[in-house]
Structures are given as structure tokens and as C-alpha cells.
């Protein structure tokens, strides 16, 4: 499973968008300041046949975006960027290194100014890296240790390793904090075969940090089977690891009364902070509220049911909420997919819905194109009241969709630049 995931990641495309003004330019290679840079840049990262290219653009409202152009990189990165887009932080997936790139000038545009080796401390080259805000990021991983060979003797201990990264100074602690996952919450740990397999997508609210969890269930008849014998346990209660912040102590597993499924996501963000609380979606389609170290079960927002009412293609099918992007004031855009139970949801028809946390409204956007690539979508960029989102359906060309966040209409968007088709499961990975 891990090898398959790596192969898929190597066929991804990341689009990073940098904005420092609303001025529009005609050519992406015209210099207009002392550094040879324009005021607005979109940084496009592609991975074609194992080769990575990073290229700069300054407008996504028109034109074509294609691969095999730009500056070649030597890593397969997971990326986050500053809000102005002029600094990019990249974790070398499979290498365990952290790199800081700055947007410089033509013809190379990007300069790697610093590299850190995180592997000795985190202990795993394929750890997860997520930017939390402009100052802080998290590098984290979960390891598992089992004992006993018979079902009645079987025991599994999951241990998280967490490193909080100072982005402004681009520094890592000398060693990771190890957190043994507690198993005293019987709403989740109904027997000894439940495994906390991964943690991801953290959010910091006050003196707490929340990590979503992916849960597996071992085969009760033979719990010692290798990974091929494990099943994702999607019927469990939605669960989160809570830690005191910044000490990363006092671990606690909390569960939601109604939410079901994974809260660890895949690539698309599943949690955002708004008005003193964190709002997290499960892949089952429920928006949940986290505050004061626990779930607020009085807040119930069922996105799935509202989408099913409005999208005839989703009605009666398997539903998967991939994640959501918060654009401010409790408004966001979520990515969903639907498929027949026997189909792979990653190649099913997908859509976009505008949501509002304040009145719990859902508006399915009237996008006619078949959007299948939300599994790989990592980021979208909000600029001057517009959300820029790159979407295709793998095999065919797609668009940069530009959503007017003030509009509650299902037609509240325009199509920007055309995204050239790449074939297979190569995908535009997001706009930063």
C-alpha cells in the first residue's frame, strides 16, 4: 500500500499561487522591480515521468497551463507557501529533507536557500508535513508495535512522533516528541484489534492542538497479518487526538457522537479554525466543531444530506467528502465525490459545494465538467474575494475555477486558465 501511494504521489502536480497585489500583467517573464520579479506569481510544480519542474506564472484567469516547463527539482515535494507566495517550504517525500525556496528572478526563478535533514529525528522518510499557519508547520508520523500471536493475547501500541517546525527561522527541534496513543476511550477502542494507523491535518486553537486520525481494524481471526490483511475501519466514530500546546503533552482521544469515518484526510485539508474553534469534516460528510479540547456535539452540520438533495448524480451513491477550504467568515468550499458502491471513489464523478458555518447552508456549484481529481487536491488560493481552484478529471483537460466567495448562487464562478491533460492519474495538485 505504501509503495502504491508513493507511485501515485510521484505522478502528482502541484500548483502554487503567489499574490502580492491585485495588479494584472500581460507576460509572466517581464521584470518590474529590482529583483526581476512581478507583483503576482503562480508557482506551478509538475511531476512528469519522475522529473519535477517548477515554473512561474503571473495570471491564472486566461491562457494554458502545461507540464514539462520550468526549473527542474531533485525532490518529490509536499509543499506549503507563505501567503504572499514568495517563499515555498518543501518536504522531500521519500528523502526526509526539508527545503526552503524563494522566488528570485528569471531564468531560474527559484533558489533553494536552506535544507534540513529531518530523517534522523522523525525516523521515517515518508512522514506527513503540513503547514498550520505562516509561522508553524508540523512534521509527524505514526508507528505501530504489536505483541502476542493469538487473538486473545494480541495487543497493539501506536506511537506518534511530532516535530513542530519554526517556518520563519526555518528550524527544527533536535528530536521529535513521542506520544503514546491512549486507548482508554471505549467509544473507539471497542476491542484490542483497533489500530490508530495515522495522524494528520493538525489545527491549533488556544492551548490545544488537534490531529485527525485514520483508523484500521485488524482481522480478529489473525491479527498478525501484514498490511494487505488490514481494512480501513470506516464505520467507527470520528476521532481526534488532542494535545496540550505547545508542550505536546496530555494526549487524549476524543470521539464525536454522530460523525463517522476518517478525520486524517488524504491531501485536501479537512480542518480550519474560525471564531475560536476548529471545524473538521469526516469523509462521511459531517462537519464537526472542536473547542476547549473536545467535540461540541451540539453543533450538527450534515453536508452529505444537503448535497444529496441538490446533486442528482450523487443521490443514492457512495459519498466521500475529501476536504474543504475556508475563505473567511465561516464560508468555505468543499470537494466531494460519489460513486456506485463497487466503484473506486477516486475515479468517480466529483463536485464542489459552497458551505456556510453560520447558517449551515450548502450550495452545490453548477459545474458541468466531470471532476474526478479531488483525491490529489491539496490547496486552493483565496485572493481579493476570489478562490482559485485547479480541477480536472485526470484524462482530459480542466480549468482553474475562480469562485466569487460573496455569491450564494450555484453559478457564482468563472473559468480561468485551461489545464492541459496529462493522462492516467497525473493531477494538478493545488493552488497555493
PAKE-351260 format. One line per 4 residues: their letters; for each residue y, x, z of C-alpha. Coordinates in nm, 2 decimals, m for minus. Each point is the difference from the previous one (the first is absolute). Example, Ala and Ser with C-alpha at 12.3 -4.5 7.8 and 13.67 -1.06 7.14 Angstrom:
2
as = m0.45:1.23:0.78 ~ 0.34:0.14:m0.07
END
This chain:
432
xxxx = 0.00:0.00:0.00 ~ 0.24:0.28:0.09 ~ m0.07:0.18:m0.33 ~ 0.06:m0.32:m0.20
xxxx = 0.33:m0.05:0.19 ~ 0.11:0.35:m0.09 ~ m0.08:m0.04:m0.36 ~ 0.20:m0.32:m0.01
xxxx = 0.29:0.17:0.17 ~ m0.01:0.27:m0.25 ~ 0.07:m0.25:m0.27 ~ 0.30:m0.15:0.17
xxxx = 0.37:0.00:m0.11 ~ 0.28:0.02:0.25 ~ 0.35:m0.11:m0.10 ~ 0.28:0.11:0.24
xxxx = 0.34:m0.15:m0.03 ~ 0.31:0.18:0.13 ~ 0.34:m0.18:0.02 ~ 0.33:0.13:0.14
xxxx = 0.24:m0.23:m0.18 ~ 0.00:m0.31:m0.22 ~ 0.15:0.18:m0.30 ~ m0.22:m0.02:m0.31
xxxx = m0.04:0.29:m0.24 ~ m0.11:0.02:m0.36 ~ m0.21:0.31:0.00 ~ m0.23:0.13:0.27
xxxx = 0.07:0.37:m0.09 ~ 0.39:m0.01:0.01 ~ 0.14:0.20:0.28 ~ 0.30:m0.13:0.19
xxxx = 0.04:0.21:0.32 ~ m0.01:0.36:0.12 ~ m0.38:m0.02:0.04 ~ m0.07:m0.13:m0.34
xxxx = m0.11:m0.34:0.14 ~ 0.10:m0.35:m0.08 ~ 0.07:m0.25:0.28 ~ m0.31:m0.21:m0.06
xxxx = m0.36:0.12:m0.06 ~ m0.34:m0.15:m0.02 ~ m0.27:0.27:0.06 ~ m0.32:m0.09:m0.19
xxxx = m0.32:0.17:0.10 ~ m0.31:m0.03:m0.22 ~ m0.36:0.12:0.02 ~ m0.17:0.02:m0.34
xxxx = m0.34:0.16:m0.03 ~ 0.05:0.19:0.33 ~ 0.34:0.14:m0.09 ~ 0.31:m0.13:0.19
xxxx = 0.34:m0.03:m0.15 ~ 0.33:m0.07:0.18 ~ 0.29:m0.12:m0.22 ~ 0.35:m0.13:0.06
xxxx = 0.17:m0.31:m0.14 ~ 0.33:m0.17:0.09 ~ m0.05:m0.36:m0.11 ~ m0.30:m0.24:0.02
xxxx = 0.18:m0.30:m0.14 ~ m0.09:0.09:m0.36 ~ m0.20:0.25:m0.21 ~ m0.36:0.11:0.03
xxxx = m0.18:0.20:0.27 ~ m0.29:0.21:m0.11 ~ m0.24:0.27:0.13 ~ m0.05:0.37:m0.07
xxxx = 0.37:0.08:0.03 ~ 0.18:0.21:0.25 ~ m0.07:0.27:0.25 ~ m0.37:0.08:0.08
xxxx = m0.11:0.00:0.36 ~ m0.29:0.18:0.16 ~ m0.09:m0.28:0.25 ~ m0.12:m0.36:m0.01
xxxx = 0.26:m0.14:0.24 ~ 0.06:m0.30:0.23 ~ 0.38:m0.03:0.00 ~ 0.29:m0.13:0.19
xxxx = 0.37:0.05:m0.07 ~ 0.34:m0.02:0.16 ~ 0.20:m0.31:m0.07 ~ 0.23:0.20:m0.23
xxxx = m0.31:0.12:m0.19 ~ 0.11:0.36:m0.02 ~ m0.27:0.13:0.24 ~ m0.37:m0.07:m0.04
xxxx = m0.27:0.07:0.26 ~ m0.35:0.05:m0.14 ~ m0.33:0.02:0.17 ~ m0.25:0.19:m0.21
xxxx = m0.30:m0.24:0.01 ~ m0.31:0.21:0.01 ~ 0.19:0.32:0.09 ~ 0.15:m0.09:0.33
xxxx = 0.34:0.14:m0.07 ~ 0.35:m0.15:0.04 ~ 0.27:0.08:m0.26 ~ 0.37:m0.07:m0.01
xxxx = 0.16:m0.03:m0.34 ~ 0.37:m0.04:m0.08 ~ 0.15:m0.13:m0.32 ~ 0.18:0.29:m0.15
xxxx = 0.11:0.03:m0.36 ~ m0.13:0.00:m0.36 ~ m0.24:0.11:m0.14 ~ m0.23:0.02:0.30
xxxx = 0.18:m0.25:0.22 ~ m0.23:0.04:0.30 ~ m0.02:0.30:0.23 ~ m0.26:0.04:0.28
xxxx = 0.20:0.13:0.28 ~ m0.26:0.01:0.27 ~ m0.38:m0.04:0.05 ~ m0.19:m0.05:0.32
xxxx = m0.38:0.02:0.06 ~ m0.10:m0.30:0.21 ~ m0.37:0.04:m0.05 ~ m0.07:0.22:0.31
xxxx = 0.16:m0.26:0.23 ~ m0.10:m0.33:m0.16 ~ m0.35:0.13:m0.10 ~ m0.04:m0.20:m0.31
xxxx = 0.14:0.06:m0.35 ~ m0.01:m0.37:m0.09 ~ 0.20:m0.12:0.30 ~ 0.25:m0.29:m0.04
xxxx = 0.38:0.07:m0.02 ~ 0.26:m0.27:0.04 ~ 0.38:0.02:0.02 ~ 0.12:m0.22:0.28
xxxx = 0.38:0.05:m0.03 ~ 0.24:0.26:m0.13 ~ m0.07:0.22:0.31 ~ m0.37:m0.05:0.07
xxxx = m0.34:m0.01:m0.17 ~ m0.36:m0.02:0.12 ~ m0.29:0.21:m0.11 ~ m0.32:m0.15:0.14
xxxx = m0.38:m0.03:m0.03 ~ m0.30:m0.16:0.17 ~ m0.32:0.18:0.08 ~ m0.32:m0.16:0.13
xxxx = m0.29:0.13:0.21 ~ m0.32:m0.19:0.06 ~ m0.28:0.04:0.25 ~ m0.34:m0.17:0.03
xxxx = m0.24:m0.08:m0.28 ~ m0.13:m0.34:0.12 ~ 0.21:m0.31:m0.02 ~ m0.01:m0.05:0.38
xxxx = 0.11:0.36:0.06 ~ 0.26:0.03:m0.28 ~ 0.36:0.09:0.09 ~ 0.29:0.09:m0.22
xxxx = 0.33:0.17:0.11 ~ 0.30:0.00:m0.23 ~ 0.27:0.26:0.06 ~ 0.34:m0.01:m0.17
xxxx = 0.20:0.32:m0.07 ~ 0.37:m0.06:m0.03 ~ 0.28:0.24:m0.09 ~ 0.36:m0.13:0.00
xxxx = 0.21:0.19:m0.26 ~ 0.37:0.08:0.03 ~ 0.12:m0.06:m0.35 ~ 0.36:0.12:0.04
xxxx = m0.12:0.34:0.13 ~ m0.32:m0.02:m0.20 ~ m0.22:0.11:0.29 ~ m0.34:m0.09:0.14
xxxx = m0.13:0.04:0.36 ~ m0.24:0.29:0.05 ~ m0.29:m0.24:0.07 ~ m0.08:m0.36:m0.04
xxxx = m0.02:m0.26:0.28 ~ m0.36:m0.13:0.04 ~ m0.04:m0.36:0.10 ~ m0.34:m0.14:0.09
xxxx = m0.01:m0.36:m0.12 ~ m0.06:m0.23:0.30 ~ m0.28:m0.26:m0.05 ~ 0.08:m0.24:0.29
xxxx = 0.15:m0.28:m0.22 ~ m0.30:m0.22:m0.04 ~ 0.17:m0.22:m0.25 ~ m0.05:0.28:m0.25
xxxx = m0.29:0.21:0.15 ~ m0.25:m0.29:0.02 ~ m0.29:0.25:m0.01 ~ m0.06:0.38:m0.02
xxxx = m0.02:m0.01:m0.38 ~ 0.38:m0.05:m0.05 ~ 0.17:0.32:m0.14 ~ 0.37:0.07:m0.02
xxxx = m0.01:0.18:m0.33 ~ 0.36:0.08:m0.08 ~ 0.36:m0.05:0.13 ~ 0.30:m0.02:m0.23
xxxx = 0.35:m0.13:m0.06 ~ 0.18:0.06:0.33 ~ 0.32:m0.17:0.12 ~ 0.22:0.10:0.29
xxxx = 0.18:m0.27:0.21 ~ 0.17:0.12:0.31 ~ m0.24:0.20:0.22 ~ m0.32:m0.11:m0.19
xxxx = m0.17:0.11:m0.32 ~ m0.24:m0.23:m0.18 ~ m0.28:0.11:m0.24 ~ m0.20:m0.24:m0.21
xxxx = m0.38:0.03:0.00 ~ m0.28:m0.02:m0.24 ~ m0.33:m0.12:0.16 ~ m0.35:0.06:m0.12
xxxx = m0.32:m0.14:0.14 ~ m0.32:0.20:0.02 ~ m0.34:m0.14:m0.10 ~ m0.15:m0.13:0.33
xxxx = m0.35:0.07:m0.12 ~ 0.09:0.36:m0.10 ~ 0.34:0.11:0.13 ~ m0.06:0.36:m0.09
xxxx = 0.03:m0.06:m0.37 ~ 0.24:0.21:m0.20 ~ 0.33:m0.14:m0.14 ~ m0.19:m0.19:m0.28
xxxx = m0.16:m0.22:0.26 ~ 0.33:m0.10:0.16 ~ 0.19:m0.32:m0.07 ~ 0.36:m0.08:0.05
xxxx = 0.02:m0.26:0.27 ~ 0.26:m0.24:m0.15 ~ m0.07:m0.29:0.23 ~ 0.11:0.17:0.31
xxxx = 0.32:m0.09:0.18 ~ 0.30:0.19:m0.13 ~ 0.05:0.31:0.22 ~ 0.25:0.27:0.07
xxxx = 0.01:0.32:0.21 ~ 0.31:0.01:0.23 ~ 0.12:0.32:0.16 ~ 0.30:0.10:0.21
xxxx = 0.26:0.18:m0.21 ~ 0.08:0.28:m0.03 ~ m0.27:0.12:0.25 ~ m0.29:m0.16:m0.21
xxxx = m0.17:m0.09:0.33 ~ m0.15:m0.31:0.16 ~ m0.20:m0.12:m0.30 ~ m0.08:m0.37:m0.02
xxxx = m0.17:m0.22:m0.27 ~ 0.16:m0.34:m0.04 ~ m0.13:m0.29:m0.21 ~ 0.17:m0.30:m0.16
xxxx = m0.11:m0.35:0.09 ~ m0.02:m0.13:m0.36 ~ 0.03:0.31:m0.23 ~ m0.31:0.14:m0.17
xxxx = m0.08:0.31:m0.19 ~ 0.14:0.35:m0.04 ~ 0.35:0.10:0.10 ~ m0.03:0.36:m0.13
xxxx = 0.09:m0.09:m0.35 ~ m0.08:0.23:m0.30 ~ 0.31:0.14:m0.16 ~ 0.25:m0.29:0.02
xxxx = 0.20:m0.02:0.33 ~ m0.12:m0.28:0.23 ~ 0.24:0.02:0.29 ~ 0.38:0.01:0.03
xxxx = 0.25:m0.02:0.29 ~ 0.25:m0.29:0.02 ~ 0.22:m0.13:0.29 ~ m0.18:0.19:0.27
xxxx = m0.36:m0.07:m0.10 ~ m0.25:0.13:m0.25 ~ m0.14:m0.25:m0.26 ~ m0.35:0.09:m0.13
xxxx = m0.22:m0.17:m0.26 ~ m0.38:m0.01:m0.01 ~ m0.18:0.00:m0.33 ~ m0.11:m0.36:0.09
xxxx = 0.36:m0.12:m0.06 ~ 0.16:m0.05:0.34 ~ 0.33:0.15:0.11 ~ m0.02:0.10:0.36
xxxx = 0.27:0.11:0.25 ~ m0.03:0.30:0.24 ~ 0.24:0.03:0.29 ~ m0.01:0.16:0.35
xxxx = m0.33:0.17:m0.07 ~ m0.20:m0.31:m0.10 ~ m0.03:m0.27:m0.26 ~ 0.23:m0.30:0.03
xxxx = m0.26:m0.28:m0.07 ~ 0.27:m0.26:0.00 ~ 0.13:0.12:m0.33 ~ m0.22:m0.13:m0.28
xxxx = 0.08:0.05:m0.37 ~ m0.28:m0.07:m0.24 ~ 0.10:0.16:m0.34 ~ m0.34:m0.07:m0.16
xxxx = 0.01:m0.37:0.04 ~ 0.35:m0.02:m0.15 ~ m0.10:0.22:m0.30 ~ m0.31:m0.21:m0.06
xxxx = 0.22:m0.31:m0.02 ~ 0.23:0.15:m0.26 ~ m0.22:0.23:m0.21 ~ m0.27:m0.20:m0.19
xxxx = m0.18:0.33:m0.09 ~ m0.04:0.08:0.37 ~ m0.12:m0.34:0.12 ~ m0.36:0.00:0.11
xxxx = m0.05:0.37:m0.06 ~ m0.04:0.30:0.22 ~ 0.34:0.11:0.13 ~ 0.12:0.35:0.09
xxxx = 0.35:0.08:0.13 ~ 0.06:0.36:m0.09 ~ 0.32:0.05:0.19 ~ 0.38:m0.07:0.00
xxxx = 0.34:0.15:m0.04 ~ 0.29:m0.09:0.24 ~ 0.34:m0.02:m0.17 ~ 0.20:m0.09:0.30
xxxx = 0.09:m0.31:0.22 ~ m0.37:m0.10:0.02 ~ m0.04:m0.04:m0.37 ~ m0.29:0.18:m0.18
xxxx = m0.22:0.00:m0.30 ~ m0.38:0.01:0.03 ~ m0.27:0.10:m0.24 ~ m0.31:m0.21:m0.02
xxxx = m0.32:m0.02:m0.21 ~ m0.25:m0.27:m0.06 ~ m0.35:0.01:m0.15 ~ m0.33:m0.18:m0.01
xxxx = m0.22:0.10:0.29 ~ m0.23:0.20:m0.22 ~ 0.29:0.20:m0.16 ~ 0.16:0.32:0.11
xxxx = 0.34:m0.11:0.13 ~ 0.16:0.32:m0.12 ~ m0.03:m0.11:m0.36 ~ 0.08:m0.36:0.05
xxxx = 0.32:m0.18:m0.08 ~ 0.29:0.07:0.24 ~ 0.34:m0.12:0.08 ~ 0.32:0.04:0.20
xxxx = 0.15:m0.24:0.25 ~ 0.33:0.00:0.18 ~ m0.03:m0.07:0.37 ~ 0.25:m0.07:0.28
xxxx = m0.09:0.07:0.36 ~ 0.28:m0.22:0.13 ~ m0.11:m0.34:m0.15 ~ m0.35:0.11:m0.09
xxxx = 0.05:m0.09:m0.37 ~ m0.20:0.13:m0.29 ~ 0.11:0.00:m0.37 ~ m0.26:0.12:m0.26
xxxx = 0.19:0.19:m0.27 ~ m0.03:m0.13:m0.35 ~ m0.15:0.31:m0.15 ~ m0.21:m0.07:m0.31
xxxx = m0.15:0.34:m0.04 ~ m0.34:0.07:0.15 ~ 0.07:0.24:0.29 ~ m0.32:0.18:0.12
xxxx = 0.12:0.33:0.14 ~ 0.13:m0.10:0.35 ~ m0.29:0.20:0.16 ~ 0.19:0.32:m0.09
xxxx = 0.36:m0.11:0.05 ~ 0.15:0.20:0.28 ~ 0.37:m0.06:m0.01 ~ 0.29:m0.20:m0.15
xxxx = 0.37:0.09:0.02 ~ 0.28:m0.23:0.11 ~ 0.34:0.09:m0.14 ~ 0.32:m0.21:0.00
xxxx = m0.17:m0.33:0.07 ~ m0.28:0.06:m0.25 ~ m0.36:0.10:0.06 ~ m0.16:0.22:m0.27
xxxx = m0.37:m0.03:m0.03 ~ m0.24:0.17:m0.26 ~ m0.29:m0.23:m0.10 ~ m0.26:0.02:m0.27
xxxx = m0.36:m0.12:m0.04 ~ m0.17:0.34:m0.05 ~ m0.09:m0.02:m0.37 ~ 0.32:m0.14:m0.15
xxxx = 0.37:0.08:0.02 ~ 0.21:m0.15:0.28 ~ 0.35:m0.01:0.13 ~ 0.24:0.09:0.28
xxxx = 0.07:m0.34:0.15 ~ 0.34:m0.03:0.15 ~ 0.02:m0.27:0.27 ~ 0.33:m0.16:0.11
xxxx = m0.06:m0.02:0.37 ~ 0.27:m0.26:0.05 ~ m0.18:m0.25:m0.23 ~ m0.26:m0.24:0.13
xxxx = m0.09:m0.10:m0.36 ~ m0.35:0.09:m0.14 ~ 0.20:0.13:m0.30 ~ 0.22:0.23:0.22
xxxx = m0.09:0.32:m0.18 ~ 0.05:0.19:m0.33 ~ m0.22:0.25:m0.19 ~ 0.13:0.35:m0.02
xxxx = m0.16:0.31:m0.15 ~ m0.34:m0.03:m0.18 ~ m0.28:0.20:0.17 ~ m0.23:0.15:m0.26
xxxx = m0.37:m0.08:0.03 ~ m0.23:0.27:0.12 ~ m0.34:m0.16:m0.02 ~ m0.28:m0.03:0.25
xxxx = 0.12:m0.01:0.37 ~ 0.29:0.24:m0.04 ~ 0.29:m0.17:0.16 ~ 0.37:0.01:0.07
xxxx = 0.00:0.06:0.37 ~ 0.34:m0.12:0.11 ~ 0.37:0.05:0.00 ~ 0.15:0.20:0.28
END
